[in-house]
């Protein structure tokens, strides 16, 4: 897995665990097989919990298929939403921010 500058910035500023979560899901065949993954972390700022969801973005039929979902029982993430993409580039997968696509 390669990280762009934006994804590295997240790692350096307390969100490395989210990158770890994304990488850990690559061990699942249905996630790993998807060449373009759309990851969203949605945080409940009052309860300090979150949900991470990966979809295929609805590229085939405009209906996003869920590939992974993980409940985060505690987080100190100060952001309501964090989005990442994982793109296949040759033999590599690249984790990037949507603004870097």
TAUR-V579716 format. One record per pair of residues at least 24 apart in sequence whose C-alpha atoms are under 7 Angstrom apart, sorted by sequence separation. I is the first residue (numbers start at 1). J is the second residue. D is the distance in Angstrom with one decimal. If there is no record, write none. Layout:
BEGIN
i->I j->J d->D
i->I j->J d->D
END
This chain:
BEGIN
i->49 j->73 d->5.1
i->49 j->74 d->4.7
i->50 j->75 d->6.9
i->48 j->74 d->5.4
i->49 j->75 d->5.6
i->48 j->75 d->5.2
i->48 j->76 d->6.1
i->45 j->80 d->6.6
i->31 j->67 d->5.9
i->43 j->79 d->6.8
i->44 j->80 d->6.8
i->30 j->67 d->6.7
i->43 j->80 d->4.8
i->42 j->80 d->5.8
i->43 j->81 d->6.2
i->42 j->81 d->4.7
i->41 j->81 d->5.5
i->42 j->82 d->6.8
i->40 j->81 d->6.9
i->41 j->82 d->5.1
i->40 j->82 d->5.8
i->41 j->83 d->6.4
i->40 j->83 d->4.5
i->39 j->83 d->5.6
i->40 j->84 d->6.5
i->39 j->84 d->5.1
i->38 j->84 d->6.2
i->39 j->85 d->6.0
i->38 j->85 d->4.8
i->37 j->85 d->5.6
i->38 j->86 d->6.7
i->37 j->86 d->4.9
i->36 j->86 d->5.7
i->37 j->87 d->6.6
i->36 j->87 d->4.7
i->35 j->87 d->5.7
i->36 j->88 d->6.5
i->35 j->88 d->4.9
i->7 j->95 d->6.4
i->7 j->96 d->5.4
i->6 j->96 d->6.4
i->7 j->97 d->6.2
i->1 j->92 d->6.2
i->2 j->93 d->6.2
i->3 j->94 d->5.7
i->4 j->95 d->6.4
i->6 j->97 d->5.9
i->1 j->93 d->5.0
i->2 j->94 d->4.6
i->3 j->95 d->5.0
i->4 j->96 d->5.4
i->1 j->94 d->5.7
i->2 j->95 d->6.1
i->3 j->96 d->6.3
END
